[in-house]
């Protein structure tokens, strides 16, 4: 399963969410199995047009498809453990 994080440089909300996701990935007891892909929306016009006012945006995609499903944006104050529990619902 791929977890895609759409972000942009200088976005503190994006950076905070990315740090939490990376912390989840490093946890040896993590039940969520996913590959994190961070996409900079400033590198493509279609991403920028879609997400310029929405970042950070999380999507899930199957490894063998290009179809993406949006995940509700977690609160910036959400603890890592709660984020991990939320991700389990979608992964």
N, C-alpha and C positions, 0 to 999 in steps of 0.2 A: 504494500500500500504506500502511495506517495502522499505526503502532506506538503502542500504548496503554500508558501507565505509570500504574498505580494506586498512589497514594501518600497520605500524610497529613502535615499540618503538623507540623513539628518532628522529622521522621524523618530523621536524618542519612544513613542508607543510601539513602533515596529521593532526597534532595537530591544526593548524590554520583553516583548513577546518572543522574539528570536532567542534571547538568552534563556527564557523559561523552557522553550522547546528543546534547546540543546541540553539543558540540565536534565530533562526527562530522558533524552536519548542516552545520556551518560549513566543513568541510574541502572545498576545491574539487576535490580528487582522490578524494572519497568515492564508491566504487562502489555503496554502499547508497542506494537511493532510497526514502525513506519520509517520511510526515508524522507528526510527533510530537504526540500528544494526551495531556496529563497530566490525570488524573481524581483528584480529592480524594475519598477514600472516606468522609470525614465528611459529605459533602453528600447522600448517599443511603443509606438503611438497607440496601438489598440489597447494595450494594458493601461497606458496613461489615461486615455479617454474613459475607460471603464472604471478605474479605481482611484483617480486623482483625489477625490474627496472622501474616500472610504478606507484608505489604508490604516492599519494593517488588515489584510483580507486573508482568510484561511480557506483553502479548498482541499478536497480529498479526490484522488484519482486512483483508479486501478493501475497497476504497473503496466499492463498490456493495452491500455486504452488512452485516448486523449480527452475523454469526457471528464469534466470536473464538476464536483458538487460543493456548493458553498457551505461552510460551517458558520454558525453564529459567532460573531466576534466576542471573545471573552473580555471581561472587565480588566482594565490594566492593573487593578488591585487584587485580582484573583491569585491566590497562592498556587504554587507549582502543583501541589497534590490535588487541588480542585481542578486545575487545568488538565491534569492527567486523567482524572475521572471523567471529565467532559469529553476528552478525546476518545475514550474507550467506547462511548456511545456511537461515534461516527467512523471509527476505524475497523 
